[in-house]
Each structure stands twice: as C-alpha cells, then as structure tokens.
C-alpha cells in the first residue's frame, strides 16, 4: 500500500505516488567514491557498499583487515578500471546489505560474475542484500516475501549441524533454494517460515547469509562468520588452504562437539519417570513448584511417558486425582525415595520440580549409589551441575574458566573464619548458609557485631557459611534459559526486580521484560546466561545476574530448578514459554522441533 504526504495548500493531484519498490534504492544510499579504513593492515578487503552498516566495517577492521569501501557499481576487474589503484591487490570481497529489490543491482551482478569467473576465485562473503545479489549471480532466483522478516529474534538452523542460532533480520526479499545450481548448498534455513538464510559453495571460498551477524548491540551469536571469512582470506593468500573448504570450516565451527545421534535420543527415551515434588511448603519452594510440577506431568503424558510422583502435600494441584499415573504421599528423603524406586523401577528421574529439597535429595541418592544401582537416569540437569552451583568454591572456579565475574566471596566453617573473611572483603557483607532453603539464616551485616549474630544463627542450620561482598542497591536481573542435546539455547524470558538488590524477591515486584537495560546490557547478560548454561546439561535454568551501570557486572547465583519466576513468565507469555516446551529437551526432543503451541492463559 502506497501513501503520500500532502502539504497544506496543495492539491492531492499535484503530489504523485512514489513506489520505492520500483526504484534503485541502492544507488541512492551507496558511497560515490572509494574510502579506505584501517590502511596498512595485513589483508585487504574490498567492500561493495549497497547500504553498508558501520559495524560491518568495524567487524572487518577489528580482525586485522584493511577495508576499501567501493560504490555499488564499481568494477571489480582492475583491467576494466585502470584509474583505480585500490583494486590492484585486494584479497577478498565483501558484499554489504542494502535496501530494495536485488534485481535493480544489475551492474553489481555483472561485476561479481566477472570476479567469480575462473576456477580459483578469491574469497567472497555477502550479507542480506549481498546474499541475494550473490544468488542472482550464480543463477538462482529471488522472490518478494508477503511480510518479510524484520526483528532481532529470528531463529536460523545451520544445515550442516542442525544447530539453531538467534539472528537479527530486516529484509523483504528471499532466495529460492530450489533454484540453486549444482555445487551450491543451503547454509542456513529460517526455523519459522523455512525460507533460505544462507548459501555456500561446496568447494570454493564463497558464502553468504541473509541475516545480520554483526548486528549491534546483538544478538551476535554468529559474528564468528567474519572470523571464518578472514581466516579463509589469509589461508588463500598464503596458499595454505590444504583442501579445507569454507563449507567444512563452517561445519567445524558451528557443530556441537558432543552431538548425540537421533537414534540414541530415541533409544534412551524414558518410559517411566519419577518426579520429586515440592516437599514441605515453605518460603523458597511454595506454590511455584506445585504449578511447574503439575505442568511437567501433563507434558510427560503428552509424550506417552508414565509418571510417578512423590509429594507429601495432599492439598496441591499436582497430586490431584487423574493427573499423575501414581502418587506417593511420602517425605522427600532418600530413604522413602529409594523405596519408591525399588517398587516402581523408573528409568528416569526429574529433580528440578521440587525446589531445594528435591535437589538435595537427588544429590544424596547419587552419592549413595541408588540411582546407579537401579539404572535410573537423571533427566535434564545432572547432579554434577547441581553440586557445582551449590558449592561456592567450585562455582567461582567454573565462572573464572569462562571469563565471567563473580561477587567476591569466601566460605567459612567457624565464626573466626567468617570474621576474617568479612575483614578481607570489607563491610557491609552478605552472610548466607550453604545449601539453605529460601535464604534461611542469611542477612546483611554492617558491623562485626551484626556479623557475629548472623553467623551464629546460620551455624545452627549448616556447617558452612558463605560471606559475600554486599551488592545491596544493584539491579537484579533474571534470565530463563533452555538448552537441548544439540546445544541449542533459548533465553525465553528476562525479568527485572523493580526494587534493587537487598529487598527480598518475594517482597518485590518483578516485571518482564526488563525496563532499565539498554540493548548492550541486555545482550551482554543474555550471552552470559547462555555461557553459564553451557556448564551444565540441557534443561531449563534459572539464573541471577546483578548489573551496576557503567561498571563490570557480577554473576551471583544459579538455580537449576523451575521456580516462581518461571510461573511469572509463563503467565506473561503463555504461547511461547511452557513446561511442555521446556521439558521436552530432557526427554530427548530438540528445541527446534518444538513448534509453537497455544497453551491456557491465566489471570493473575
């Protein structure tokens, strides 16, 4: 639909309609003369500017390239453009994004055809419109989409590994993959509408993508494509390709090293699953686990998996008649759970639907060898990951391994050790009981006297006390992350406490999405949540991050269980985020196979 603006005093007939779809918009936005960035770098990249983004120049320059930006119709054969000295020795070609229909870029298409002529062309990388232009160069066809893909949460599946990546896109035309000639393969496919998102030559160093891997401030999950391009440029320049194609480089980079076979996932699919319920209702494991547990049972039944529930609470939804196949009203202790395992012989167990009590019980069952003895497999988050998040020392070491910051903290086993730790960290400090439920025995201490009182109280419940540097007043940001067996990760929701750290979450207000983060901060924390998630096995994760504007942020804690925030975001986004969605990865179903399903909405 076309429109026009009519200035006051003018007749409508005096202003003609302008159809941008019939204009060569690239000609209007491209540079008129060549420009050089990062002169003198080791490799030289020629860039055809069809509507170039500055961050594309940054991505190339940051990786050690001299970038020469050329007009969209600039000749790429020095013999045809003798007055240009910039083209005498460029090592690779980059085709940028741009507006409009690619068929208007006939001069670019002609020039690139000549550039690719021959058996050993130089490396080429295209983005967005550059991807469409390359497709027309090789003889494929493009088409105008009904709506286009415009947004920063577009899932793209890598054809070589079946990994799914979140991308940013803004395009109204797409490539028809069925028209690709021999020797070319689809590189990425949109997981939603199945349109083509990239192509690659089977043997030559040429590839392109429809999305924007360089999008600032993110997501930049595939910014490493620039590394592949420039590494290839350097190898081709040095004559060190050694038969390794760009297609193989991309497959090696993007394939998860521990990919399971689909047949193995089906082979180990559980037939009967034991669910540890919420235990005694208390602060830290109240109604949220009743809700999540009941949804888990429904999800398992949808997959025709038999469910056995242990929950001591008769007044809960998950113990309702007809929900679980069998319910045991027993305490969540290793003795009672062992008896149920002996009787029911399940082949899988879920520990993340019962709060801290269920997690502790699962750890104890593992240590006593019960799960191994009866061949019961922990689905989703493994016990080793639970122990990692509970042991502060191990947690800090793991965060350091992936280059993340953690609030300064020390573990103490006596009052004297706690006092010494507080002196080293500096007051105020946060005192917490290890393996505590709902913050039992924790609090802030501003003086040595307050510390002594808190530590003595904490040692009444545990043998270990954690003394942390106080972050009171910092922002409290929460991310929910789901991961599957192919290392596909989704941050399904992020939330922010209205009150700063220091106000108990249960007494605060949580809003989704976060309201005070800019794009850079949001994606920085998203990337961190995914990096931390990769330390444990696939399942849902509830992670805290605390951010203080303009200074480095700290990762603070990680909870491998469904909790109150899950319930909150489930009610906010009932069509996108549900236990049936997040539970399927633990039973061997890929995130990419989880198509959107309408689930009940709720009034809160």
Buried (B, 14 or more C-beta within 10 A) or exposed (E): EEEEEEEEEEEEEEEEEEEEEEBBBBBEBBBEEBBEBBEEBEBBBBBBBBBBBEBBBBBBBEBEBBBBBBBBBBBBEBEEBEEBEBBEEBBBBBBBBBBBBBBBBEBBBBBBBBBBEEEEBBBBBBBBBBBBBBBBBBEBEBEEEEEBBEEBEBBBBBBBBBBBBBBBBBBBBBBEBEBBEEEBBBBBBBBEEEBBBBBBBEEBBBBBBBBBBBBBBBBBBBBBBBEBBBBBBBBBBEEEBEEEBBBBBBBEBBBBEEBBEEEEBEEBBBEBBBBBBBBEBBEBBBEBBBBBBBBBBBBBBEBEBBBBBBBBBEEBBBBEEEBBBBBBEBBBBBEBBBBBBEEBEBBBBBBBBBBBBBBBBBBBBBEEEBBEEBEBBBBBBBBBBBBBBBBBEEBBEBBEEEEBBBBBBBBBEEBEBBBBBBEEBEBBBBBBBBBBBBBBBBBBBEEEEBBBBBBEBBBEBBEBBBBBBBBEEBBBBBBBBBBBBBBBBBBBBBBBBEBBBBBEBEEBEBEBEBEEBEEEBBBBBBBBBBBBBBBBBBBBBBBBBBBBEEEEBBBBBBBBBBBBBBBBBBBBBBEBBBBBBBBBBBBBBBBBEBEEEEBEEEEE
